């Protein structure tokens, strides 16, 4: 989870993002330059920037001819930018509570990323797992009216389940957040 705004900005650069992806397996600037089609010096510049922000680390240094070759790797298998890293543009669900707006969905999704990221970080420190559940699927609606009816029925079903299982009187119960979202599917480029 990237929480530092400067590290987030660095990771969003397209070249650096590609280098981070390539560094899931260790590599040197020379090896990466061949893969991404850039001069070694330019790759080295980007690697030093990524290293300064803790996104890559040197795991080995080898002598190769007249130079020392630094073998680098990404510090994580994947990265997610926390909305807190982009606090100035972080959407706030309390500011735009229109459940049918894309801004509301973005605000809720941002909160989800922030909260689950913090839970994962805390659980990793405690060497525990986080109890989560997610459903992901697609539905094709014949019309906007069908989509509206689906949303209404889904809201009713979720509300009924929450009413059935929510128990404010349990002293040591643990609160859980429920997020249900419906948005148009993105078509993948082929």
C-alpha positions in Angstrom: 0.0 0.0 0.0 1.6 3.3 -1.1 0.6 6.0 1.4 3.3 8.6 0.8 2.1 11.2 -1.8 5.6 11.5 -3.3 5.9 7.7 -3.7 2.4 7.6 -5.3 3.4 10.3 -7.8 6.6 8.4 -8.7 4.8 5.1 -9.1 2.2 6.6 -11.5 4.8 7.6 -14.1 4.2 5.1 -17.0 7.9 4.2 -17.4 8.3 3.6 -13.7 5.1 1.6 -13.5 6.4 -0.6 -16.2 9.8 -1.0 -14.4 7.9 -1.9 -11.2 6.0 -4.6 -13.1 9.2 -6.0 -14.7 10.9 -6.1 -11.3 8.6 -8.7 -9.9 11.6 -10.8 -11.0 15.1 -9.3 -10.0 16.9 -7.5 -12.8 19.6 -4.9 -13.5 19.3 -1.6 -15.4 20.9 -3.3 -18.4 18.4 -6.2 -18.4 15.5 -3.9 -18.0 16.7 -1.5 -20.7 16.5 -4.4 -23.2 13.0 -5.3 -22.1 11.5 -1.8 -22.1 13.5 -0.4 -25.1 15.1 2.5 -23.3 18.8 3.4 -22.8 20.4 1.9 -19.7 21.2 5.3 -18.3 17.5 6.4 -18.4 16.4 3.1 -16.8 19.0 3.6 -14.1 17.7 7.1 -13.4 14.2 5.8 -12.9 15.4 2.9 -10.8 17.2 5.3 -8.5 14.0 7.4 -8.1 12.0 4.3 -7.3 14.6 3.2 -4.8 14.6 6.6 -3.1 10.9 6.1 -2.4 11.2 2.5 -1.2 9.5 0.9 -4.2 12.5 -1.1 -5.3 15.5 -2.4 -3.5 19.0 -3.6 -4.4 19.4 -7.3 -3.6 22.8 -7.9 -5.1 25.8 -6.1 -6.6 27.9 -7.8 -9.2 31.1 -6.8 -10.8 30.7 -6.9 -14.6 33.8 -5.7 -16.4 34.6 -2.1 -15.3 31.2 -1.5 -13.7 29.2 -2.7 -10.7 25.8 -4.1 -11.8 23.1 -3.5 -9.3 20.4 -6.2 -9.2 17.1 -4.7 -8.2 13.6 -6.0 -7.3 10.3 -4.5 -6.4 9.6 -4.3 -2.7 6.1 -5.8 -3.1 4.4 -8.2 -5.5 1.9 -5.4 -6.3 1.1 -1.9 -5.3 -2.1 -0.1 -4.4 -2.1 3.7 -4.0 -4.0 4.6 -0.8 -6.5 7.5 -1.2 -4.7 9.0 1.8 -1.7 9.4 -0.5 -3.8 11.6 -2.7 -5.6 13.4 0.1 -6.1 16.6 -1.8 -8.2 14.7 -4.4 -9.6 12.0 -2.1 -13.3 11.7 -2.5 -15.3 11.9 0.7 -18.6 9.9 0.9 -20.0 12.4 3.4 -19.6 15.3 0.9 -21.6 13.7 -1.9 -24.0 11.1 -0.6 -25.9 10.6 -3.9 -25.9 6.8 -4.2 -26.6 7.0 -7.9 -23.6 9.2 -8.8 -20.2 8.0 -10.0 -18.6 10.4 -7.5 -20.3 8.6 -4.6 -19.1 5.2 -6.0 -15.6 6.6 -6.3 -15.7 7.9 -2.8 -16.9 4.6 -1.4 -14.3 2.7 -3.4 -11.5 5.0 -2.2 -12.6 4.4 1.4 -12.6 0.6 0.7 -9.1 0.7 -0.6 -7.9 2.8 2.3 -9.6 0.7 5.0 -8.7 -2.7 3.6 -5.1 -1.5 2.9 -4.8 -0.5 6.6 -6.3 -3.8 7.7 -3.9 -5.8 5.6 -0.9 -3.8 6.9 -2.0 -4.3 10.5 -2.8 -8.0 10.0 0.6 -8.6 8.4 2.4 -7.0 11.4 0.3 -9.2 13.7 0.8 -12.2 11.4 -2.9 -12.7 11.1 -5.4 -12.9 8.3 -8.2 -10.4 7.6 -11.7 -11.8 7.5 -13.2 -10.5 4.2 -15.6 -11.5 1.5 -16.3 -10.2 -1.9 -18.5 -11.0 -4.9 -17.6 -10.0 -8.4 -19.8 -10.6 -11.4 -21.5 -9.1 -14.4 -25.1 -8.7 -15.4 -26.5 -7.4 -18.7 -29.6 -5.2 -18.4 -32.1 -4.9 -21.2 -33.0 -1.4 -20.2 -32.3 1.5 -17.7 -35.6 0.6 -16.0 -34.4 -3.0 -15.5 -31.1 -1.6 -14.0 -33.1 0.6 -11.6 -35.4 -2.3 -10.6 -32.3 -4.5 -10.0 -30.7 -1.8 -7.8 -33.9 -1.4 -5.8 -34.3 -5.1 -5.3 -30.6 -5.5 -4.4 -30.8 -2.7 -1.8 -33.9 -4.3 -0.3 -32.2 -7.7 -0.1 -29.1 -6.3 1.5 -31.1 -4.2 3.9 -33.1 -7.3 5.0 -29.9 -9.2 5.6 -28.4 -6.4 7.6 -31.5 -6.2 9.7 -31.5 -9.9 10.3 -27.8 -10.2 11.4 -26.9 -6.8 12.9 -26.9 -7.0 16.7 -26.1 -3.8 18.5 -26.4 -5.5 21.9 -23.5 -7.9 21.5 -20.8 -6.6 23.8 -17.7 -8.0 21.9 -19.1 -8.1 18.4 -17.1 -6.7 15.6 -18.5 -4.2 13.1 -18.1 -4.9 9.4 -18.6 -2.6 6.5 -20.7 -3.7 3.5 -20.0 -2.3 0.1 -22.2 -3.2 -2.9 -21.5 -1.4 -6.2 -23.0 -1.6 -9.7 -21.2 0.2 -12.5 -20.8 -0.3 -16.3 -18.2 -3.0 -17.1 -15.0 -1.9 -18.8 -14.2 -3.7 -22.1 -10.7 -5.0 -22.2 -8.6 -4.1 -25.3 -8.1 -7.0 -27.6 
